Amino acid sequence: MNVSPTVRPVTVPEFCAAKSQGRKLVVVTAYDYTSAYWCDAAGVDALLVGDSLGMVVQGHAHALPVTLNQILYHTRCVQRGTRHALIIADLPFLTYQVSTAQAVRSAGKLLKYGGAHAIKLEGGVRMAATIQACVRAGIPIMGHIGLTPQAVHQLGGFRVQRNREQLLADAHAVVQAGAFALVLESIPADLAAEITAAVPIPTIGIGAGPHCDGQVLVFHDLLGLYPNFQPKFVKRYAELGTLIKNAIETFCQDVRSGTFPTAQHSYL
């Protein structure tokens, strides 16, 4: 990616400093060049190459089948479409849970070969040593607590998480381990507000109410492109799926009726 001298990329310290500045952070998932290009042009602060691509891109029921090489591929695509936003890549299931050494290798690969600026991984207290090992290796880490989708079977589904003591302990563990930011997913709004006030790093909410330091939504959800599931916390800012369907139906009609292509669309 060629960065224009007039475009200054968001850095991890700048992202982290937004909390003390009272500036809300905007994060959107992106999985390819085109989605990254338009999100970046719109001025989002960060792009998350999430393992949610297992659902919205690959069509799985959850994110568990996603591999590290797939995240690496999609991160490279996003990197080529980004000039401004901080790029954060997910560590997929079973690429960091085995050992801290495995986590550092996996995270380092996404920075070294994928062009990511930071890494996100799930878990609080149980992942503190892993976060710390990555940070010591010079890898910026965003934590993720509450509903952790990679533990969907253990949690019994995509459920709101309400254990106050555990969530507060997880948040503090992530902070103490050296993470620069923290995703709060599917947590009651009042509890998310309490966590946000209790930690010095930015909290990024998804289904965690309005009091977090920023918000993240899945690209396909906010644009109405994913028809299979619409969580309560999703606001659709467009219904592009319907527009796309209508456009393709019109294309089908034009081809079948012989009204496309015309001379205007032909080489003479």
C-alpha distance (Angstrom), angle and dihedral (degrees) to the residues before:
residue distance angle dihedral
M1 . . .
N2 3.81 . .
V3 3.79 109.5 .
S4 3.79 114.8 -149.1
P5 3.82 113.8 -130.1
T6 3.82 87.8 -123.7
V7 3.82 92.8 57.3
R8 3.79 115.9 74.5
P9 3.81 115.7 -163.4
V10 3.79 118.5 -130.2
T11 3.80 111.3 -108.6
V12 3.79 129.5 -150.6
P13 3.85 92.7 -111.2
E14 3.82 90.5 50.5
F15 3.80 91.6 48.8
C16 3.79 90.3 49.6
A17 3.83 92.7 46.8
A18 3.80 92.3 57.9
K19 3.82 90.1 84.2
S20 3.80 94.6 60.6
Q21 3.80 89.5 43.3
G22 3.80 92.2 54.6
R23 3.80 91.0 -122.9
K24 3.79 117.0 144.8
L25 3.80 115.2 -130.5
V26 3.81 124.2 -135.5
V27 3.81 119.4 -152.7
V28 3.81 127.2 177.7
T29 3.78 129.1 -179.4
A30 3.78 115.9 -118.1
Y31 3.77 129.4 -177.2
D32 3.80 106.2 177.2
Y33 3.80 145.0 26.3
T34 3.80 96.2 -90.9
S35 3.81 97.9 49.1
A36 3.81 89.7 44.9
Y37 3.80 91.9 49.1
W38 3.80 94.8 53.7
C39 3.81 95.6 41.3
D40 3.79 90.4 48.8
A41 3.80 91.6 47.6
A42 3.81 89.2 51.5
G43 3.80 90.1 57.3
V44 3.80 106.1 -110.3
D45 3.80 114.8 168.2
A46 3.80 96.7 -135.0
L47 3.78 141.6 9.7
L48 3.78 118.6 -145.6
V49 3.78 117.6 -153.5
G50 3.78 91.3 -154.0
D51 3.77 129.9 -168.3
S52 3.81 83.3 -127.2
L53 3.80 82.0 93.3
G54 3.79 83.8 85.8
M55 3.80 87.3 71.9
V56 3.80 107.0 30.0
V57 3.82 98.4 34.8
Q58 3.81 104.9 25.5
G59 3.80 99.0 32.4
H60 3.81 98.9 -125.7
A61 3.81 122.6 146.3
H62 3.82 90.4 -120.0
A63 3.80 141.6 2.5
L64 3.81 99.9 -98.3
P65 3.84 97.8 100.8
V66 3.83 93.3 58.4
T67 3.80 114.0 113.4
L68 3.79 132.3 -150.8
N69 3.80 91.6 -114.1
Q70 3.80 89.9 54.4
I71 3.81 91.3 52.3
L72 3.80 88.1 46.8
Y73 3.81 91.4 52.7
H74 3.81 93.8 48.4
T75 3.82 92.2 44.8
R76 3.79 90.0 55.7
C77 3.80 89.5 51.9
V78 3.81 91.8 49.7
Q79 3.80 92.2 46.5
R80 3.79 91.3 57.1
G81 3.81 90.7 54.5
T82 3.80 97.3 46.5
R83 3.80 130.4 86.5
H84 3.81 103.4 154.6
A85 3.80 115.2 18.3
L86 3.78 126.1 87.7
I87 3.83 108.3 -110.6
I88 3.80 115.1 -138.4
A89 3.81 119.8 -176.7
D90 3.80 126.4 -158.7
L91 3.77 122.5 -126.4
P92 3.81 103.5 -133.7
F93 3.80 126.2 -136.1
L94 3.80 116.9 -62.3
T95 3.81 95.4 9.6
Y96 3.82 95.3 100.2
Q97 3.80 108.7 13.9
V98 3.81 96.9 79.8
S99 3.81 97.7 66.5
T100 3.79 142.3 -24.4
A101 3.81 88.9 -108.9
Q102 3.79 90.3 56.4
A103 3.81 90.2 49.2
V104 3.81 93.5 51.5
R105 3.81 91.5 48.5
S106 3.81 93.4 48.1
A107 3.80 94.4 45.2
G108 3.78 92.6 44.3
K109 3.80 91.1 52.6
L110 3.81 91.3 57.2
L111 3.80 91.1 51.4
K112 3.80 96.9 40.4
Y113 3.81 99.6 43.0
G114 3.81 105.0 14.6
G115 3.78 102.1 49.8
A116 3.80 94.7 -123.6
H117 3.81 117.5 153.4
A118 3.81 95.6 -156.7
I119 3.80 141.7 6.0
K120 3.81 132.8 -128.1
L121 3.77 123.7 -151.8
E122 3.80 133.4 172.8
G123 3.80 128.4 -115.5
G124 3.79 140.7 58.1
V125 3.79 125.0 -145.3
R126 3.79 93.5 6.3
M127 3.82 91.7 53.4
A128 3.81 99.1 42.3
A129 3.81 94.7 103.3
T130 3.81 90.3 48.2
I131 3.81 92.4 50.9
Q132 3.78 90.3 47.7
A133 3.81 92.6 50.7
C134 3.81 91.8 51.4
V135 3.81 92.9 47.2
R136 3.80 90.4 49.7
A137 3.81 87.5 54.2
G138 3.82 89.8 55.8
I139 3.80 96.2 -102.0
P140 3.85 115.4 135.5
I141 3.80 110.5 -133.8
M142 3.78 131.3 -156.9
G143 3.81 112.2 -160.8
H144 3.80 126.6 -142.5
I145 3.81 125.5 -156.7
G146 3.79 138.3 162.1
L147 3.78 111.1 45.4
T148 3.78 102.6 18.8
P149 3.82 105.5 -168.8
Q150 3.79 94.6 -154.6
A151 3.81 87.3 64.6
V152 3.82 92.5 51.4
H153 3.81 93.8 127.0
Q154 3.80 93.2 46.8
L155 3.81 90.8 49.2
G156 3.79 93.1 47.0
G157 3.78 94.9 -117.9
F158 3.79 138.3 -37.5
R159 3.81 97.1 -35.8
V160 3.80 134.7 160.3
Q161 3.81 110.2 -101.8
R162 3.82 115.8 -134.9
N163 3.82 107.6 165.9
R164 3.81 99.2 123.3
E165 3.80 98.3 -173.1
Q166 3.80 93.4 48.0
L167 3.79 94.2 45.7
L168 3.80 93.1 49.0
A169 3.80 90.1 47.9
D170 3.82 90.1 49.2
A171 3.81 92.2 49.6
H172 3.79 93.9 50.3
A173 3.81 91.4 45.6
V174 3.80 91.3 53.9
V175 3.81 91.0 49.3
Q176 3.80 93.7 47.6
A177 3.79 90.5 49.0
G178 3.82 89.7 59.7
A179 3.81 106.1 -102.7
F180 3.81 115.2 158.9
A181 3.83 96.5 -148.2
L182 3.79 140.9 7.6
V183 3.81 133.0 -140.2
L184 3.82 114.5 -144.7
E185 3.80 110.8 -161.4
S186 3.81 127.8 -170.4
I187 3.79 97.2 -13.7
P188 3.84 125.5 143.0
A189 3.80 110.0 -93.1
D190 3.81 95.5 -119.7
L191 3.80 92.1 51.3
A192 3.80 91.7 47.2
A193 3.82 88.3 51.7
E194 3.82 89.9 52.0
I195 3.80 91.9 50.2
T196 3.81 91.8 46.2
A197 3.81 90.9 53.3
A198 3.80 91.8 46.2
V199 3.80 99.8 53.9
P200 3.83 129.6 63.4
I201 3.82 95.4 -143.8
P202 3.82 126.4 77.9
T203 3.79 117.4 -88.3
I204 3.80 116.9 -146.4
G205 3.77 112.7 -156.6
I206 3.77 130.9 -149.5
G207 3.77 109.5 173.2
A208 3.81 89.0 -11.2
G209 3.80 102.6 109.5
P210 3.80 134.2 -109.6
H211 3.80 101.4 -61.5
C212 3.80 98.9 76.2
D213 3.80 119.0 106.5
G214 3.79 90.8 -113.0
Q215 3.77 144.4 -6.7
V216 3.80 136.3 -123.6
L217 3.78 129.1 -162.4
V218 3.78 132.6 177.3
F219 3.82 111.7 -103.4
H220 3.80 92.5 -129.4
D221 3.80 93.0 48.0
L222 3.78 98.6 51.3
L223 3.81 91.7 46.2
G224 3.80 97.1 45.6
L225 3.80 94.7 -114.3
Y226 3.81 99.6 125.4
P227 3.82 111.4 71.4
N228 3.80 101.1 178.0
F229 3.79 102.7 73.8
Q230 3.81 137.1 9.9
P231 3.81 114.2 -172.5
K232 3.81 119.9 -149.9
F233 3.81 91.4 -108.8
V234 3.81 95.7 57.3
K235 3.80 119.4 102.9
R236 3.78 112.4 -166.6
Y237 3.79 109.2 -140.0
A238 3.80 91.9 -175.7
E239 3.80 139.4 7.7
L240 3.77 97.4 -133.6
G241 3.78 92.5 153.7
T242 3.79 90.4 65.7
L243 3.80 91.9 44.9
I244 3.80 91.2 50.4
K245 3.80 92.5 49.1
N246 3.81 91.6 49.3
A247 3.80 91.9 48.4
I248 3.81 93.1 50.3
E249 3.81 91.4 46.6
T250 3.81 88.3 54.7
F251 3.81 90.3 48.5
C252 3.81 89.8 51.8
Q253 3.81 90.7 50.6
D254 3.82 92.6 48.3
V255 3.80 93.7 50.1
R256 3.81 94.2 45.7
S257 3.80 93.0 46.6
G258 3.79 93.3 46.1
T259 3.83 94.8 -119.0
F260 3.81 91.8 120.3
P261 2.94 129.6 90.3
T262 3.79 104.5 30.9
A263 3.78 130.3 176.3
Q264 3.79 87.5 -84.1
H265 3.80 89.6 64.5
S266 3.81 96.7 40.9
Y267 3.81 134.3 85.2
L268 3.81 113.5 -115.7
